[in-house]
Amino acid sequence: MNKTDLKLYAITDRQWLHKARLSEHVKLAIEGGATMIQIRDKDILSTDSDAGLKDEYNEALEIKRICHEHKVPLIINDNVQFAIDIDADGVHLGQDDMNPAEARKLLGTDKIIGVTAKTVEQAYDLNQPAIAVAGGKPGSLLSKASVDRSNVVLETIKCAESGHGIIIRMYESENALTKTNLVVEGNYNKAFVCNLLEEEEAELELKDGVVCVQLKPYEVVTVKLV
């Protein structure tokens, strides 16, 4: 997949067919400029009826033929097995559908997997999943730092360029003036707000590993702990 495939992402809806075949409308959508097609038909794609599934299967094959004639990827909503059965270009999964990692195992490395992300945190989890780090029991997950507000995103945790202390960079993601408690693990004596060059600008109160940080809407804040 390349970025041009995402210029106009068309999602099917049978309510507007007016007795026409879905494949006819897909062809019209592509001729109108659609660069990716998603078959979204929860009732039929999840049916246990052999007849219904056969009809959907045949129509999906026809839609795939039309898509591939125009070099447009075809995505199946929710149903990984159906995508495998018709050899679609990929699937789109909701938060309550199959785990993306499991879907990847079934689909292989060459298929597209899209996943609904309703928050910045969910998007980060999908694109940069957390991993276990050395120092804990097998299977455990250690956290160097955390915040208690969902609209504040920890962007960076790294050693300070000076070689003394650590740098934690965060930002506010929902256009809201926010106070958050930054909880850090380790023995630190002082905390400072820094600029992007990591120059200390103001000292923050650090008590029992907790620093209160205030962020303006969409503001990026850099904290240094020593």
N, C-alpha and C positions, 0 to 999 in steps of 0.2 A: 504494500500500500504506500502511496505517496500523498503529499499534502493536497494535491489537486483533486484527489478522490473525495475530499471532504468539503469541496466548494458548495455543493447543494445536496444534502443528505435527505432523501425522500423516504417517508415511512408510509406503508400502505394502510388504508382504512376502507373496509368493505361497505361502510355506511353510504359512501358516495358513488357506488358502482352503478346504481339504477339498472340492475339486471345485466350489465355488461360483464365480461370476464375481467378478472383482476389483471391478467397478462396484457390486455388491451390498454388498460390505464397505465401500467408500468411502462409500456412502450411509448405512450404519449408523454409521460413524465420525463423519460430519457431524451426524447426528441425536444422537449422543452428546456433541457439543460441539466437534469438531475445527473449527478456524478457518482452516486451510491444509492442503492436500493435496500431497504430493510422490509422483509415480510413480517408484519406484526398482525397476527391473527390468533389471539390466545385461545379462543374456543376451539378452533380446528386443530391448531398445532398441538394441543394437549388432549385431543379426543382419544378415546379408546375404541371408537367405532372403526372397523376395518374399511368400511365403505367411505366414510368421511376422510380417513387418512389417505386412502388411495386417491380420492379426488384431489386432495391437497397436494399429495406427492406429485401427481401428474401435472397439475397446474404449476407447482413450484419448479419442476423440470423445464416447463415451457418458459417461465420467467427467467430461469437461469440461462437458457439458450438466448433469449432476447438481450439480457444483460451482457453476456459474453460477446455477442455479436457487436455490441457497442463499446466493449472494453470497460464495462461498469461493474464493480464488485457487487455481489449479492450477499446480504447479511440476513440471518434467521434470528428472530427474537426468541430468547429464553431456551428454546429446545435444542440442546446440543446434539442429541441423537438424530433428530431430523436433519440438522445441518450436515452431519456425517453421511446420512443416508443419501442425500441428494448432492453431496460434495459441493456444498456452498462455500463461498469465500470466507465466511466467518460467522460469528454469533454475537448477539448483544445480550448481556446478562444483567438482571436486576440485583439489588442487594440481597434478596431472599432466594436467588437462584443458585445454581451450582457454583462452587468455589472456582474462581478463575484459574487457579493453579491446577485443579483437577481437570477443568475443561481443556487446558493446554496439553495435558498428558494425552487426552483422548483425541484432540484435533491435530496435534503435531505442531511443528514450529512455523509452518508456512501459512497458517490461517490467521485471520483477524479476530481478535477478541476485544469487544467493547464492554464496559461495565458502567452502570449508573453510579455516579458519585454526587451526593446531595450536599456535601460539605467539603471544605478545603481539606479537612483531616482525612476524610474518606479517599479523596483524590491522592493525597500523599501515600496513604497506606497501599493503594493500588499500584502506584508508579514506583514507589521506593519502600517496599515492605520492610518491616522491622526484622532484624536478624539477631540471633543469640550472639553474645560476645564472651570472650575468655574471662574466666574468673568465677563463674557460677557453676552450679550442678548442671549436668547435661539436660537440655530441654528448658532450662530456666532463662528468663529474660531480665537483664539488668538495665536500669535507667539512670543515666548520669544526671538528667535534669527533666523537670516537668513543669507545666503551668496548669492552673485550675480554671481557666476560661477557654471555652471551645473556640472562640473567635480569635484567639492568639495562637500563632503558629511558630514553633521553634524551627528556625531555618538552619542554624549553624551551631555546632558545638565543636570547638577546636582549641588547640594550644595557642596561647598568645604569641604574637610574633616576637615579643621580647624574650620569650623562653621562660617567663615567670607568670604562672597563673593560667586560667582558661578564659576563652571568649565564648559567650552565648549570644547569638543574634536571633531576634524574634520580630514578628510584625503582626499588626492588627488587620484582620481580613474582612470585616463586615461593616465598615464605616461607623464605628462606635467608639466613643471615649471609654476607655477600659482600664480598670485596675486589676492586676493579676498577681498572684503569689507564685514566684519562681522558686521551686524547690530543687536544691542541688545536693548531690551526694559527694562527700569529701570534706576534708578539714581546711576550710577557708576562713580567713580572718576579716577580710574587707571586700566590699563590692562597690564598683564604680559604673556610672554611665559613661560610655566612651563614644567618640566619633568613629567613622569608618576606618580611620587610620589607627584606631585603638589608643588614641590619646585620651587620658582621663579628664572628664569634664565636671563631674559631681559625684560625691560619695553617696551611696545608698545604705540604708540600715540593713544589716545582715544579722539575723537572730535565729539560732538553731537550724541553720541551713536554709532559711527562708528569706527571700528578698521581695519586697513589694515594689512592683514596677507599674508605672502609669504610661499608657500609650494613647496617642491621639488617633483619630480615624486614619487607617492605612499607614500609620507611622511604623518605620523600622527603628528598633532600639537595640543597641549593642551594650551588653553588660560584661564587665571584666571582674573576675574573682581571683583574689590572691591570698 
